[in-house]
Amino acid sequence: MNKLHSWFSWFNREKITLFIGSLILAQGAIFPWYSLPKETLETFGTNLFWANAARIPIGLLAIVGFIFTFLLSIRRAPRLVFGSALILTLLFPYFIITWSPTVAFIASYSYNNAKAVSQHVDRNFSEVQAQWKQKISLDQPEAPPSIFEMSIKDSRFFQMPSWDEIILKGFGYKNSFFVFIGKGWGFSLIGLLISLFGFYLGLEKQIFHNFNEDLKLLIPGIALLSSIILISLIGVNIANYRLDTQFAKGDYLQVVNTSKTLVYWYPPLQGDEAFLERLTKAEFYIDAPKADLIKFVQGLEVYKIGDFQKAETYFQKSLNIQPSRFLVRGYLASTILNQGINYFNLSNNKKPGAAADLFDKVLKIFPGHLEALYDLMLARVVNGEFQKSADTAKQIIEGQKYFQEPRIGLLGQAYVHLTWAEYNNGDVDKTWKRYRQSVDASTWNKFSVDE
């Protein structure tokens, strides 16, 4: 009887709440916080080690939660540690877009690709749906995005309506980031909130008093951290505009020295075309140019006038010298993609085979490039290569698994291309399966793309 009473005394609301929070925290430690295709990351010379390393402290906090659930009094729980972890978890987007510029670039580029492809599918549905696609034309791709998005244009930035940009661009709470967010980050946030709720429930009548006392300790730290981030963002913009003035005055040595310091303290500038172009010109004027950046700027000049073949040569030379220049890799991919689209869109003499070869070349430079995959899938069908088109469709389907919200129209078209391949192979049963998948999203998980 005493044991039963002891069991029910443990089985109270605060213990149950903390137990649930700890379970969810454990999920946050198991699932990845950020996901991008491995082959793409390897080609760009980066990885998600640090992005997912946050799972380790979250796992430790889950263990602490279980200890206080079963062994220790909740009154002595480290509430401030969990509160601090919650703040740092909320800042995860800022850490990624600021200190992992290559990852931020891949995510932003891939997000823009997905939007462009979805818009093409929506605008050209009847042509895309047609088996032979003789009348379809492909859209020219946009230039690679700059990841230095927190750019203060004028004094209106300091007015209240503009402060949403601080959250979206400065702190990283934007669609292009969250489209690849993993379950682990969401579980961690929820687990920390529920665990803290359990801690405060365990304080019984002193809940609000202790909550206020904890806030008094946390708010100065939150304010300090937010101020440091905000000041750094504003400071980078001030320094960047000052570099424009110095460049105009001919203070090229100062421009070079300040730029190198600035890009060290704010890595997203590595992905800003205007910043790199100004730095390269300043280095050229002081007779200390970097060969890879000189080739990059030369490529930019001809890219902007539409000479994509010559631009490819410059970008390729730049990338050969310095393979870690992610912006150069992005421009090289766009340059080759433009050439392929020009071949495909020839009004009187389409060259789908030559276009397909160029699209395939893009994928060697930028694996998983969604526009290149989509264009390649269409070009193969126009060229009568149904099985190769289906193979590309499978890559699109696999790649969409990394997106939080897969593009329904694009996936539907990918399954249509699988349907045509099965039909041309004479397999009626598989043709019917693929057709069902092309019109019914609920069937996507019922059949493997390799069945």
LINLINMO-V910535 format. One record per helix or strand of 2 or more residues. SS is the DSSP state (helix for helix, strand for strand). FROM is the first residue (numbers start at 1). TO is the last residue. If there is no record, write none. Layout:
ss:SS from:FROM to:TO
ss:SS from:FROM to:TO
This chain:
ss:helix from:2 to:10
ss:helix from:13 to:30
ss:helix from:38 to:43
ss:helix from:49 to:52
ss:helix from:54 to:70
ss:helix from:74 to:76
ss:helix from:79 to:90
ss:helix from:92 to:99
ss:helix from:101 to:123
ss:helix from:125 to:129
ss:helix from:155 to:158
ss:helix from:160 to:170
ss:helix from:175 to:178
ss:helix from:183 to:201
ss:helix from:204 to:249
ss:helix from:252 to:265
ss:helix from:267 to:271
ss:helix from:273 to:285
ss:helix from:291 to:304
ss:helix from:308 to:321
ss:helix from:326 to:344
ss:helix from:352 to:365
ss:helix from:370 to:382
ss:helix from:386 to:402
ss:helix from:408 to:425
ss:helix from:428 to:439
ss:helix from:441 to:443
